[in-house]
Amino acid sequence: MNRHFFSKPDFIVIGPPKTGTTWIYRNLEFHPQVWMPPDKEIRHFWEKAFIGELSYKERKSSTHWHCVARQIFCQKRLREHRQNLLSVKLDVKTLWWDLKYAYGRHTDSWYSSLFDKSLVSGDISAKYCELPDDEVSKIHHHFPNLKILITLRDPVEREWSRAKMNLCKRTGREIEEVSEPEFIKEFNDPPQRQSNDYVSLISRWTKHFGENQILVLFYDDLLKNPIGYFKELCKFLQISAPERVHEKQLNEVVFKGVKGNMPVKYEKYLFDLHKGNIVNFARYISNNDYPQNWLEKHQHLI
C-alpha cells in the first residue's frame, strides 16, 4: 500500500453521539486559533468504511440518510451563495469551499484539503466511534499525527438521549407518542450498542495512535465545569485558553435535547443492557470515579 501522509486535519472528535460533541464544535468555532468546517459532521472515514466511495451522481441519487443530510446542507449553502451574489455580498473563499465539498471526489486528499492550512482545524464526527480496528489502522496509515478526542457519557443516559433525538426530535413526536417496541429497537442499534463498550473503543484507537495522541473527556465534567473542560481541551490541542469574553459562551447549552425524564422501565432495560460494559470500564479506568458513579446511580434498579 502506498503511504501518503496528510497533515490536515489536526484532530478528530470521534464521539460517541450525545456526548457533547456539538458543544465542542460551537465553542471551537469561537476560538481565534481554530478553524472548523462549516458542516460539523463530515464523516469521511465513516463514509469510506460503511458506504464506500460514490460518484457525485450516486451521492445525489442516494436515499441513505448520510447522503441526504449532505445534500440538504449543500443545497442550503448554495442557495445562500446565490442570494449573496444578488446582494453583492458573495464570499468567494467560502463559495469555493462549498463547491469543493459538494462536487469533489471523496478521496483522502479531498478530505485533507477541506481544512485550513494556517489554523488548527479538525473534524467532529461522532459516528467515527463505530469504526472497527482495521479502519482505525487505515486512518493512522495516512494521518499518523492526528490527535484523537474521545467524549464519553453514562451509556444509559446517552442511549436515552439518543433515542429521544431519533424518535422524538426528528419525527416531531412526544415521548408518549413513541411505542415501547420503537424505543427497544433504537436501544439495540448494533453499532451504537458496540460503541458503549468504552474499553474496546479507547483500546482500538490507542493501539494505533498511542496514549499521547488521545484525550478522553467526560460529559460529567462538561456539565459540572464547562470552562475547566474547555481549558483541558485547549491544552491538548495546544491552543490558548479561552478569553474571559468567551467564558459566558462556554456556560450556554448547545443543541438541547428533548425534554422528558427516562421512565424506570427504560432505565432498567438500558442498565441491564450496558451494566457489563460499565463494570469493565470502571476497572479499566480505575483512577476516574465517573464509571463507578454511573453504576451507583442505577444500582436501585437491581
N, C-alpha and C positions, 0 to 999 in steps of 0.2 A: 504493500500500500504506500502510495506517495505521501510524504509527510510535509504538509504546508502549514506553517504557523500563522495564526491570525492574532493580532494584538488587541483587537476590539471585539466584543465589549470588555470592560474591565471586570465586571462582576455579573452574576446572575442570582436572582432570588427564586428559589425552587419550591416555595410553599411548604406544606400543602395549602389548598384553598381554605378560606375563612380563618386565617391566622394573622391577619393584619397586613397583608401584602399591599392592599390599596392604600392604606395609611402610609406605608413606607414610600410608595410611588409618589403620592401627592406631596409629601414633605421633602423628598429629594428634588422634586421639581423646583422648589423654592431656593435650593442651595446654590450659591453663586459659582461653586466649583464643579457643579454637576450638570450634565445634560441627559435628559430622559426622553426616549422616543415618544411621539405623540400617541401611539397606540400602546397602552400599558402592557398587554399580553401578546407578544409576537408569537410565542410558542413554536419557534423554528425547529428546535430539536425534537419536540413532541410530534410536530407535523411529520418530520422525516421518519420517525420511528413508527408511527401508527397510521399514517395516511400515505406517505411516500411523496416523491416529487411530482407535482402535477403541472401541466402546461397552464397558461393563462386561461385558455378556453375551457379546460377541465375544471379549473377552480371556479370559473364564473358560472358553470352549469351545475356544479356540485350542490347537493342539498345537505351535506354534512354540516353540523352546527358550527364547526370551526371555520369552514369556508364561508358560510352565510354571515357569520359575525364579521369576518374580514371584509366581505362585500359591502355590508351596511356601513362600516367605518369608512371605507374608501369612497363610497358614493357620497356620504355626508361631507367629507373633506373636499371632494372635487366640486360639489355644489357651492361650498363656501368660497372656493377659489374663483368660480365664475362670478359670484356676487362681488367679490373684491375687485375683480377685473373691471366690472362695470362702474365701480365707485373709485377706480384708480387707486386702490389700496393693495394691489397684488404683491405678495411676498414671494419673490422668485425662488429664494432658497428653500422655503417651506414647500412650495409647489413642486420643486424638483424632487424633494424627499418623498412627497406623496405619490408622484408619478412612478418613481422607482419602487416604492412599496407596493403599489397597486399592480404594476405591469412587469416587474422584474422577475427573472428566473430564480427560483428559490434555492440557490446554492449557498454553501458556507461563505463564499466570497461576497455574494449579495448581502447576506445577513451581517457580516462584519462591516460592510460599507454603510449600513444604516446608522452607525453610531458616530458621534462627534469625535474627531481625532485629537482635539486640543483640550477637552474637558473629560473628567471622569464620567463614564457613561455605562449603563447597564440594562439588563433585560429582566423584567419581573414577570415570570410566567409560572404560576402556581402549579400547573399541570406537569411541570418537569419532575415533580415528586414521584410520578408514575414510571419514570424511565428505568428500565432494567440495567443490570450491570454492564452488559455489552455495549449499550448505548452511551452510558457514562464514560466507558473506556474510549469510545469514538470521539466524544467531546474533548476529553483530555488530550487525545492524539493531536488535534488541530488547534485547541485553545488551552494549552498547558498552564498558562499564567492566570486563568480565571480565578477570581475569588467567589466563593460559594456561600450564600446566606440561606440557612435553613430556619424557617419560622415554625414553631410548634405550639400546640394548644391541647388542652384536655380533649382526647378523642371523642368523648361523649358529647361535650358541648360543641365541639367542631362539627360533628355529624348532624347534630340538631340544627345548628345554624345553616349548614349547607343544604339540608333538606328543606328548611323553610325558604331559603333563597330559590331553590329549583322548583319547588312545588307550589309556593305561595307568591313570592315576589314576581317571578317570571310569568305566572299564569293569572295574576290578579285575583287570587283567592285568599280567603281567610283560612286559618289553621283548621277550623271546624268543618270547612268545606272539603278538606282533603281526606280521603278514606284511609283507614289503617293499612290495607294492603299496599297502597301507593307509598306510604311512609316506609313500610318494611322493605319494599323493593328498592327504594332510594338508599336506605341504610346498608343494603347489601350490594351496592355497586362494587364489582370486584376490584377495579383499580384503586378506588378510594379506601376500601377495606384494607388492601395491602399497604396503602400509604400510611395507615395508622400504626404500622409496625415501625416505630421510630428507630429502633435499634438497627434494623435492616437498612432503613433509609440513610441514616448517618454513616453506617459502615460502608455502604456502596460508594458513596461519594468520597469518604475519607480514604478508602482503598486506592483511589486513583489520584486524588488531589492532595492528600496529606492533611494533617491536622492544622497546619499553619495557614492554609488557604480556605479554611472553613470556619464560619461563625454560626453558632446555634443560638437563636433568640427565642424567648418565650413570650407568648401573648399575655401571660400573667404580669410580666414586667411592664409591658406596654400599658396595661390598664392601671397599674399602681404608680408608675413613674415614667410617663412618656418622654420627658426631657432627658432623663438618665438613659433610657432605652435608645433614644436617637443619638446621644453622645457616644454610646458604645458602638453603634453602627458607624458613625463618622470616624471614630478611631480606627476601626477595622479597614475602612475604605481609604484611610489616610487623607481625609479632608478635614477642614476646620470645624470646630464645634459650632453649634447653631448660635447665631447672634441673638441678643435679647429680643429684638423686634420679631424674631421668628418663633420665640418660645410660646407666645399666645396661640399661634397656629398649631403648634405641637399638641396642645391640650384639646383641640377640636376633634370631634368624632367624624370619621370619613366612611362613607358607604354604610349607613345604618342598616342593620338587619331588620327582619320582620319582627314586630312586637309579638310577644306571646311566650309564656313560660312553658317549659317542657313537661308534658304530662308524665306522671310517675311510671305509667306502663311503658312509655318510650325510653325513659331514663333507664329503667331496669333492663329493657331489651338491649340497649346500646352498651350498658355496663357489662352485661353477660357476654356481649359480642367482643368487647375490647379489653376486658379485665386482664387477660393473659398478657397482652401487649404492654399494658401499663405496668404490670408487675415486673416484666422483663426490663422495661425501660428504667424503672426505679432502681433496679440492681445495676444496670449498665452505667447510669449517671448518678451514682450514689452521693456525689458532692453537691447535688441540687435537690431541694426539697419539693419542687413542684409535682413530680410524678407521685410521690407519696401523698401529697395534699390531694391530688385527684382521686386517689384510692379512698382516702378518708372521707372525702366529700360524698362519695356514692356508697359508702360502706353500709349505710342504713338499709340498703336495698337487699342485702344478703339475708 
